[in-house]
Amino acid sequence: MWEIEAFRYLPHDYPRVVRQVGHDRLGWPGLASAIRRQPDGLAGHPRDLNGLVYGGTMTMLTCIVDSVGLVLTAGLPPQPPGQGTPSTSPWWAPLVGGLGGALIGGAIAALAAWFSARQLRQSAQEELGHERVRLLNERFATAAGLLGHEEPACQLAGIHAMAGLADDWIERRQTCIDVLSAFLRMPYTTEATTSPPTAEHLTWQANREVRHTVIRAIRDHLQDGLSGSGTSWEGYDFDFTGAVFDGGSFSGARFSGGTVSFSGATFSGGTVDLSATFSGSEVDFTGARFTGGEVDFRDATFSGGKVDFRNAEFSDGEVDFGATFSGGTVNFSATFSGSEVDFTGARFAGSTVYFSGATFSGGKVDFSATFSGGAVEFSEARFTGSRVDFCLAQFSGGTVDLRRPRAWWPRPPEFDDVVGESPPVGLRLPHRGGA
């Protein structure tokens, strides 16, 4: 409630005059008393942000209107002689003071209301943030518990729960991905009898399905279009160090950032599809063992980043590298001792591919590829037993350097007769007599 305190400084009959003037001249009866009271409930409750702002604004407007009422009285006739006590201040001083005080008071009230509203809004946001984290932590604990359950059905539910949580919780997405990757690193054997279908075999099949579900969940979050998952996991780290793969597909996945480790992994059975795009990640296959089954890099694209097969061992099974090497660095300083490694259809168009220090001691390596750019380096390679076949290779650009092998005999690479007699530009062979 606000009273018009300035009236106490005016002659005793001025209120009557104001009412009369307001009634006769302005058609606004009771100007001074028209706005005396704030409407009930205007201040609102402490958490009513609209009430705070509205109350502060109305406070300022009320004070301004009261002051305007005082200003309207400024032009009235002065006090008749002999009545009242003479004032030492100008007659307009109380009016100016009242108007200024009203404006300042209203501004302070509005500012206080705005500040309180902002504080309450921040407090509410913090409270919502704490509640969100609490709920997400509960979801994480539930998903982790399901993954650690002995029953495959519960583990499958845990995989989907953890993947969904990774989509929703960007601050802990890497943690959720780490948990899924760690599941693949758990001890696992690919040896299981297939007939008759014993309980042990059925358990193995169930565990295999759970592991392949983890691979699918990761692949779906790395594909263009995301296969309906809605959230991309590109740029995050994936640690499959020492994992055993007996199948599963990464087809269409994009490794365009972060690091991906297959270091020490074993590819021992089934078909593992790695027809992915490697465009910016560091992908580590160092020490990986290809001991059985099929590993498919057909239609893979190596366009950036670094892919490292150093000290990998290709001892059995089939590995198809019919990929496109258009950028980045790929290091095949590995041992080829028994696998069939096929580069048929591969396109070397821009990458730097190293076979430096590689050992070709068994199996077959087929380079029926197209070399149109980039560099393929075989320095210090040992050709001691593998069949290394360049007979159907096409050389139209780039360089393929075989000039400095560590061992060229007893089984050097095979070339078409024409190529062997007159190597095309870019193909560099050792001098006659070998090395």
N, C-alpha and C positions, 0 to 999 in steps of 0.2 A: 504494500500500500504506500502510495506516495502523495503527500499533501503539498499544496503550493505554498511553500514557506515564504516566498517573496512578498505575499500580501501583507505580512506583518509590518513591512517597511512603508506601506502606503497609508494615506489618510483613512480614517475609520469609515468614511462613506464611499470609498472607491469600489469595494465589492458590489454595492448596490448599483453604482453607476455602470460598472462593467456588465452586470446582468441586464441593465436597461439598454445599454448600447448594443450588446449582443442580440437582444430580442428585437430592438427596433431597426438596427442598421444591418446586421448580419444574418438575421433569421436563424441564429444558432443559439438557442437558449442554454444558459448554464455552461458557457464555454469553459470557465475555470473548473467547474465541478464535473464536466462531462467525462474527463479521463482522470479519475482519482484512484482507481483500484485495479490491480492486476487481476485478470480473470482467475477464478479458482482453479487450482491444479496446474497453472501455467509453468511453474518451476519444474514439475515432473519429478520423477525419481532419479537417483544418481546414475542409473544405467540407461535412462531414456535420453538418447543422444539428440533426438529431434526436439524434445522438451527443453533441453539445455540451450540449444541454439535459438529456438523460438523465444524462450524466456529472455535471453540476453538481448535479442533484437527488439522485442516489445518494450523492454526496460528503456532502451535508448530512445525509441520513438515516443514513449510516454513523456520522458523528460523533455524532449524537444518540443512536443506539443504544448506542455505546460509553460515552457519558456516563451513560445510564440504568443501564448495568452498574455503573458506579462508585457511583451513588446507591444501588443495591440493597445495596452493601456497607456503607453508612453505619450501619446498625443492628447490625453485628456487635460482639462484645465488644471492649473496648479492649485494648491490648497489656499483657501481664503485667508486673508490676513488675520492674525490674532488667534488662529486655531492651531493647536499642536505645538510641538517644540521645533524650532528651526533646525535644519540639518546642515552639517558642515560639508557634506559630500554632494556631488552633483546628483540631480534627481534620477539620472539614468544609470548610475553606478550599480545599484542592486540588480538592474535588469541585465547588464553585461555580465556581472558575476554569476547570476543565476543561469544565464544561457551557457556560459563557458563551463560551469560546473556540470550542467546537464549533459553537454556533449562529451566531456571527459569521462563522467561517470558511466554514460551509456557505452562509450568505446571500451572502457575497462571491463564492463559486464559482458559485452560481446566477446572480447578477447579471452576472458576467463572461461566462457562457455565453449569457445572453439578449442582452447587448450585442454579442457576437461574431456571434450569429445574425442580429441586425438589420443589422449592417454588411455581412455577406455577402449578405443578401437585397437590400439597397440596391445593392450592387455588381453583383449579377446582373441586377437590373432596369435599371440604367444600361447594362450591356453589351448586353442585349436591345434597348434603345432605340436604341443606336448601330447595331446590326446592322439593325434595321428601317429606319432612315433610309437606310442604305447601299443596301439592296435597293430602296427606293422611288426613290432617285435613279437607280439603274440602269434601273428601269422607265421613268422620265421620259425619260432619254436615248434609250432604245429607241423610245418612242412618238414623240418629237419627230423622231427620224431617219426614221421611217416617214412622218410627215406631210410632211417635206421631200423625200421621194422623188419622182422624176419620174413613176413609174408610178401610175395611178389606183388599181390594186388595192392597192398598198402604202399609199397614202394612206388608203384605206378602213380598212385594218387599224390604221393609226395613230390614226384617229378613235376607234375602239372602245377601243383601248388607253389613250388619253388620258382618255376618259370613265370607264373602269373605274378608272384611277388616281385621278381626282378623287373617286370614291366612297370609295376606301380611305384617302386621304391628306387628312384634314380640314385639317391645318395648311397645306397647299399647294393646297387645292381651288381657291381663287381664281386661282392661277397657271395651273392646268390649264384653267380656264374661259377665262382670257385668251388662252391659246394657240389654243383652238378658235375664239374670236371673231376673233382676228387672221387666221385662215385665211380667213374670209369677207371681210376687208378687203383681201385681196390683189388686184392688178389683174385685171380680168375683163371680157370683152366679151360682150354678148348677141347680137351680130350673127354669124350663121352661116347658110350656105346649107343648105337642106333637101333639095334635089334637084339633081343626083344626090347620093347619100350619099358625099361625098368623104372622104378621110382627115382633112382639117381638120374637117369636120363631125362625124365620129365622135369625134375628140379633144375637141371642144367638148361633145358629149353626155356623154362620160365625166367631164369636169371639172364639168359641171353636176350630175351625179349625186353626185359627191363633196361639193359644196357643200350640196346638199339633205340629204345624210346628216348633215352638221354641224348643220343646222337641226333635223332630227328628234331628234338626240341631246340637244340643248338643250331642245327642247319636252318630250321624254319625262321629263326630270328636273324639269320645272316643272308637271306635271299632277297633279291629284288621282288617287290610285291609282298614279301613277308608271309606269304601263304596264310593270310588271315590272322597272324599273330599280332600285328598292329604296332609293334615296337621293335626297332632295330637294335641289335647288340654289336654292330660294327664299331671297331675302335677299341674294344675291350680285350683283355688278355684271356687266353684259354690255355690251361696247363694239362696236357695229356702225357706228361713225362712218365715213361715206364708202363703205360697202359697197354692192354692186350686188345687187339681188334680182330674179330673173326667175322666181320661183316659190318654193314652200316653205310649210310650214304651222306656225304657232304656235297652232293651235286647241286650246283647253282649257288653255293655259298660265296660270299664276298669277304675276303680277308683284306681289308683296306686300311687297317690301323692296328695299333697294339702289337702284342706278340702272341704267337701260337707255337706251343712246344709239343712236338712228337718225339722229343729226344729219348732214346732208349726204348721207344715203343716197339711192340712186336706185332707184325701182320702175319698171322699164321693160318688163316683159313677163311673160307667164305669169299665174298666179294666186297671189297671196300672201295667205294666210289669217291674219288677226290677230284672230280671234274669241277673245280672251283676257280675263282678268280683271285689271284694273289697280286694286289696292286699297290700295296703300301706297307704291309705287315712285315715283321721279321718272323719267318716260319722256320722252325728248327727241327730237322730230322736227323741230327747228329747221333750216330750210334744206333739208329733204328735198324731193326732186323726184319727182312722180308724173307720168311721161311716157308711160306705156303699160301695157297689160295690165289686170288687175283686182286691186284691193286690197280685201279683204273684212273689215270690222269688224262684220258682222252677228253678233248674239248676244254681242258683247263687252260687258263691264260696267266702267264707270268709277265706282268706289265709294269712292275715296280716293286720296290722293297728288296728283301733279301731272303732267298730260300737256300737252306744249307743242308746238304746230304753228306757232309764229311764223316768219314769212318762208318757210314752205313754199310750194311752187308746184304747183298742180294744173292742168297744161297739156294733158293728154291721158289717154286711158284712162278707166276707171270706178272710182270709189271709193264703197263702200257703208258708210255710217255708221248702219245700222239697229241701234243699240246702246242700252244702258240707261245713262243718266247719273244716278246716284243719290247721288253724293258726290264730294268732291274738286274740283279745278279743271282745266278743259280750256280751252286757249287756241288759238283758230283765227284768229289775226291773220295770215292767209295771203293768197295771191293765187290767185283762181279764174279762170283765163283760158282754159280750153278743155276741161277734164275734165267728165264727168258725175258730180256729187257728190250722193249720194242719202241723205237722212235719213229716208226712208220707213220707218215702223214704229219709229222711235227713240222713246224715252221719257225725257223730261227731268223727273226727279222729285226732284232734290235737289242736283245739281251746280251749280257756277257756271261757265257756259260763256261765253267771251268771243269775239266776232267783232269786237272793237274794232280799228279801223284796217284791217280786211280790205278787199280790193279784189275786186269782182265785175265782171270786164271781159269775160268770155266763157264759153261753155259753159252748163251748167244746174246749178242747186243746188235740190234739191227738199226742202222742209221739211214734208212730209206726216207730221208727227210728233204726239205727244201731249205737251202741256206741262202738267204737273200739280204741279210744285214746282220749287224752285230759281230760278235767275236766268239769263237769256240776254241778253247785252248786245251791241248793235250800234253803240255810240257811235263816231263818226268813220269809219264804214264808207263805202265808195264803191260805189254801184250805177250802173255806167256801161255795162254791156253784157251781163252774164249774165242769164239768166232765173232769177229767184229766186222760187220758188213756195210760197206758204203756203195755197193754196186748200183743201186737204184737212186742214189742221192742226186739232187739237183743243186748245182752251184751257180748262183746268179749274182751274188754280192756278199759283202761281209768277208770275214776271214775264218778259215778252219786251219789251225796251226798244229801240225804233227811233226815238226822239225826236230824237236828235242826230247824224244822219248827216253825213258830210263832203260827199257828193254823192248826191242822191236821183234825179236825172234824168241821162240821158234814159230810163232803164229802171228804175223803182222796183219793189220787190217786189210780187207779185200776191197778192191776197186774195179770198176769196169776197165777193160783193156785200154780203151781210148783215153780214159781219165788217167790211168796209170802211166801211159806213154807221154801224154801231153796234158799235165794238170791245168785246169782252168784257173783264171785269175781268182785269187783268194784262197785257193787250196795250196797249202805249203807242206811238202813231204820231205822226209829225210833224204840225204844224199844217197846215191847208190852204194850198196854195201852195208846199209843198216846202221844200227847203233848198238 
